[in-house]
Amino acid sequence: MGNHGDKPAPLSYAEVPTADPDPGEDTPRIGVSYVFATDDDDDEEEENQDQDRGEQREVRADWPEGERRRREDELPCAVYHRDECVYEKKSPSDTLAPEQLLQTCRPGDLLEFVAAGQYPHWAVYVGGSQVIHLHRAEVKSSYLGQASQGRRGRVVSELYRFRSLSPDVVVQKAMEQVGIAGRDLSWRNSECFAAWCKFGRREFKMGGELRIGKQPYRLKLLLPGKQCHVLEFQSLEDLIMERRRNDQIGKVAVIQELATHLNHDGGGRGGQKGH
């Protein structure tokens, strides 16, 4: 996991994927550098909180097998723009069957459908059992159950810490995009589309930020044993692509990649602290 040798050349818009890739498909990984860190100075109170969260994350025997495997292999992480945390997923959260999810979501909510070994699929709930989502290179209106494709889901409106637009505006923005497809799309994947509808920020669009050599975004992966690993990116859309890839391959594979990268680099750049 990492840049071994020269960095890949910048992608043209024609080369940039505009829909969720199928599981197993390679995706571009650009603008990434690596920082290795260990959170070893947390105080006792935070340590107790971590223990409490660990107990809450205990896998229940009555969960479906796929849900148990997903929770065991989901990697907590946080995203920083310079020193500001703009996204945080502390631990795997509960998911619901589509019919249960319908009872909890509200128009304007962001939904995430997840399953072990698959890329997460995001959608905007617009009411009447309908969602708007980017699927197979087209923005579509679907019933929630159809969009889930049998996966369990959850409301993820609070993962990003940006100020949300009003629910009415979120729904309107999403519905106005229905039918956009192919080269007319402005988003790399379903998450970027849904988040753009929710927050209206250009960072979620392709080319929304100039890549000028600086890497103001950091993805902090929270590993077992209070270890962490930090990756740096030039843009939020690049970071989202990498985080989604990590979600798809799972915690075990990510840790294995990091170990290979550390060995390749002779131990990496240790001693730096994550945020």
Legacy VTK file of the C-alpha trace (Angstrom):
# vtk DataFile Version 3.0
C-alpha trace
ASCII
DATASET POLYDATA
POINTS 275 float
0.000 0.000 0.000
1.807 3.061 -1.099
3.761 4.788 -3.818
6.699 2.608 -4.671
8.657 4.516 -7.252
7.443 7.350 -9.445
4.021 8.889 -8.910
1.427 8.059 -11.551
0.673 10.698 -14.135
-2.402 12.894 -13.519
-5.631 11.461 -14.850
-7.619 13.161 -17.563
-11.337 13.575 -16.964
-11.975 10.793 -19.480
-9.901 8.400 -17.345
-11.508 9.297 -14.024
-14.154 6.745 -12.934
-17.612 8.249 -12.530
-19.398 5.424 -10.738
-18.679 2.935 -8.023
-16.257 0.344 -9.374
-17.177 -3.294 -9.062
-15.500 -5.144 -6.172
-12.005 -6.164 -7.160
-11.595 -3.483 -9.816
-8.455 -1.389 -9.443
-9.011 2.309 -8.771
-6.648 5.255 -9.217
-4.613 6.195 -6.142
-3.101 9.641 -6.634
-1.738 12.412 -4.453
-0.898 10.093 -1.538
2.024 10.236 0.884
2.517 8.400 4.150
3.136 9.267 7.801
3.367 6.624 10.512
2.343 7.394 14.065
1.501 5.879 17.424
-1.035 7.361 19.807
0.875 6.598 23.002
0.185 9.658 25.143
-3.572 9.461 25.673
-4.609 10.019 29.260
-6.344 7.418 31.424
-9.798 8.890 30.844
-9.501 8.513 27.073
-8.168 5.003 27.589
-11.282 4.084 29.591
-13.494 5.622 26.900
-11.754 3.496 24.265
-12.414 0.418 26.393
-16.080 1.363 26.760
-16.409 1.833 23.000
-14.763 -1.535 22.470
-17.348 -3.195 24.686
-20.143 -1.479 22.755
-18.657 -2.789 19.494
-18.761 -6.394 20.667
-20.159 -8.547 17.899
-23.524 -10.042 18.765
-24.253 -13.671 18.015
-27.722 -12.863 16.654
-26.413 -10.648 13.837
-26.416 -12.079 10.305
-23.094 -13.648 9.350
-22.362 -10.942 6.758
-23.002 -8.207 9.314
-20.678 -9.824 11.851
-17.885 -10.100 9.298
-18.386 -6.505 8.164
-18.221 -5.100 11.681
-15.133 -7.119 12.508
-13.352 -5.848 9.388
-14.465 -2.185 9.320
-11.638 0.256 10.014
-12.283 3.401 12.113
-10.777 6.572 10.662
-10.833 10.365 10.674
-10.218 13.004 7.991
-8.466 16.318 8.612
-8.196 19.422 6.475
-5.049 20.955 7.898
-5.834 20.826 11.638
-9.644 20.650 11.392
-11.412 17.303 11.618
-13.993 17.228 8.811
-15.031 13.548 8.983
-14.912 10.912 11.689
-15.982 7.290 11.890
-15.023 6.140 15.382
-16.345 2.611 15.223
-18.559 0.386 13.104
-22.116 1.547 13.690
-25.256 -0.567 13.606
-26.943 -1.201 10.294
-30.565 -1.946 9.548
-32.467 -3.970 7.008
-33.949 -1.706 4.290
-37.492 -1.921 5.684
-36.215 -0.896 9.138
-34.086 1.890 7.692
-37.179 3.383 6.074
-38.669 3.876 9.538
-35.702 5.904 10.790
-34.534 8.091 7.889
-35.922 11.491 6.973
-35.887 13.453 3.673
-32.445 14.967 3.179
-30.632 12.202 5.084
-27.580 10.493 3.625
-27.751 6.701 3.591
-24.926 4.202 3.292
-25.458 0.581 2.227
-22.646 -1.731 3.245
-21.553 -5.350 2.979
-18.256 -7.110 3.593
-15.982 -7.009 0.558
-17.994 -4.356 -1.306
-17.620 -0.636 -1.844
-20.106 1.327 0.303
-23.002 2.745 -1.700
-24.390 6.157 -0.708
-27.778 7.661 -1.498
-29.913 10.684 -0.609
-33.297 9.871 0.887
-35.933 12.162 -0.646
-39.117 10.743 0.923
-41.819 8.375 -0.242
-39.448 5.387 0.041
-37.345 6.960 -2.736
-33.624 7.701 -2.879
-31.470 9.533 -5.410
-28.085 7.944 -6.022
-25.224 7.637 -8.500
-25.282 4.102 -9.859
-23.553 2.686 -12.931
-22.496 6.102 -14.256
-25.974 7.639 -13.953
-27.854 9.600 -11.293
-31.024 7.618 -10.664
-34.202 7.720 -8.627
-34.901 4.327 -7.035
-36.860 2.768 -4.244
-34.698 2.424 -1.149
-34.999 -1.355 -1.219
-33.853 -1.478 -4.856
-30.890 0.822 -4.195
-29.767 -1.312 -1.267
-29.414 -4.405 -3.507
-29.967 -6.570 -0.451
-27.395 -4.812 1.724
-28.039 -3.433 5.174
-27.880 0.336 5.594
-27.520 3.216 8.037
-27.969 6.967 8.203
-24.580 8.687 7.814
-25.619 12.344 7.738
-23.336 13.160 10.689
-20.079 11.587 9.479
-18.999 14.754 7.684
-18.743 17.796 9.920
-19.552 20.369 7.259
-22.630 22.551 7.707
-25.569 20.872 6.028
-27.972 22.545 3.659
-31.626 22.506 4.697
-33.437 19.205 4.043
-35.616 20.809 1.349
-32.567 22.119 -0.497
-30.779 18.763 -0.210
-33.770 16.979 -1.732
-34.113 19.595 -4.475
-30.431 19.428 -5.410
-30.545 15.641 -5.582
-33.691 15.486 -7.703
-32.350 18.086 -10.145
-29.463 15.761 -11.022
-31.584 12.737 -11.959
-30.734 11.563 -15.469
-27.227 13.011 -15.615
-24.919 10.310 -16.926
-21.592 9.467 -18.506
-19.234 12.327 -19.302
-21.700 14.876 -17.929
-21.206 13.570 -14.381
-19.231 15.695 -11.915
-18.685 13.077 -9.191
-16.371 10.106 -8.946
-18.657 7.859 -6.904
-21.923 7.616 -5.014
-20.456 9.090 -1.824
-19.129 12.214 -3.510
-22.504 12.746 -5.183
-24.560 12.282 -2.020
-22.229 14.441 0.081
-22.313 17.209 -2.528
-26.123 17.203 -2.384
-26.004 17.393 1.423
-23.319 20.056 1.854
-23.061 21.779 -1.521
-19.268 21.920 -1.381
-17.162 21.944 -4.534
-14.575 19.657 -2.879
-16.813 16.686 -3.654
-16.796 17.386 -7.396
-14.168 16.217 -9.865
-11.614 18.979 -10.251
-13.208 20.962 -7.435
-9.789 21.610 -5.924
-6.535 22.408 -7.689
-3.718 19.928 -7.117
-0.739 22.232 -6.770
1.695 20.070 -4.847
0.361 20.801 -1.379
-1.301 18.003 0.570
-3.637 19.650 3.079
-5.824 16.566 3.656
-4.923 13.724 5.987
-6.619 10.370 6.409
-5.916 8.928 9.845
-6.503 5.178 10.051
-7.084 3.963 13.614
-5.440 0.566 14.019
-5.507 -2.010 16.827
-3.234 -1.423 19.806
-3.709 2.374 19.700
-1.608 2.530 16.545
-2.501 4.913 13.742
-1.407 5.481 10.178
-1.726 8.800 8.358
-1.954 9.305 4.595
-1.734 12.747 2.999
-3.674 13.921 -0.070
-3.891 16.891 -2.376
-7.691 16.884 -2.548
-10.707 15.540 -0.710
-11.907 13.544 -3.700
-8.582 11.665 -3.843
-8.831 10.931 -0.126
-12.395 9.642 -0.467
-11.302 7.249 -3.205
-8.606 5.783 -0.951
-10.874 5.531 2.101
-13.553 3.765 0.082
-10.953 1.323 -1.229
-9.953 0.591 2.368
-13.614 -0.006 3.239
-13.900 -2.446 0.351
-10.794 -4.529 1.095
-11.299 -4.442 4.879
-9.182 -3.880 7.982
-7.174 -7.087 7.755
-6.047 -6.383 4.185
-5.239 -2.745 5.003
-3.046 -3.794 7.930
-1.281 -6.334 5.735
-0.620 -3.655 3.103
0.764 -1.305 5.739
3.093 -4.006 7.052
4.357 -4.645 3.520
4.861 -0.912 2.961
6.765 -0.541 6.242
9.015 -3.450 5.380
9.612 -2.061 1.899
10.595 1.331 3.303
12.723 -0.103 6.088
10.370 0.965 8.862
8.699 4.039 7.355
8.811 7.452 8.985
8.074 6.762 12.620
7.877 9.041 15.590
5.294 11.499 14.238
2.012 12.007 15.998
-1.415 11.684 14.415
-4.222 14.166 15.072
LINES 1 276
275 0 1 2 3 4 5 6 7 8 9 10 11 12 13 14 15 16 17 18 19 20 21 22 23 24 25 26 27 28 29 30 31 32 33 34 35 36 37 38 39 40 41 42 43 44 45 46 47 48 49 50 51 52 53 54 55 56 57 58 59 60 61 62 63 64 65 66 67 68 69 70 71 72 73 74 75 76 77 78 79 80 81 82 83 84 85 86 87 88 89 90 91 92 93 94 95 96 97 98 99 100 101 102 103 104 105 106 107 108 109 110 111 112 113 114 115 116 117 118 119 120 121 122 123 124 125 126 127 128 129 130 131 132 133 134 135 136 137 138 139 140 141 142 143 144 145 146 147 148 149 150 151 152 153 154 155 156 157 158 159 160 161 162 163 164 165 166 167 168 169 170 171 172 173 174 175 176 177 178 179 180 181 182 183 184 185 186 187 188 189 190 191 192 193 194 195 196 197 198 199 200 201 202 203 204 205 206 207 208 209 210 211 212 213 214 215 216 217 218 219 220 221 222 223 224 225 226 227 228 229 230 231 232 233 234 235 236 237 238 239 240 241 242 243 244 245 246 247 248 249 250 251 252 253 254 255 256 257 258 259 260 261 262 263 264 265 266 267 268 269 270 271 272 273 274
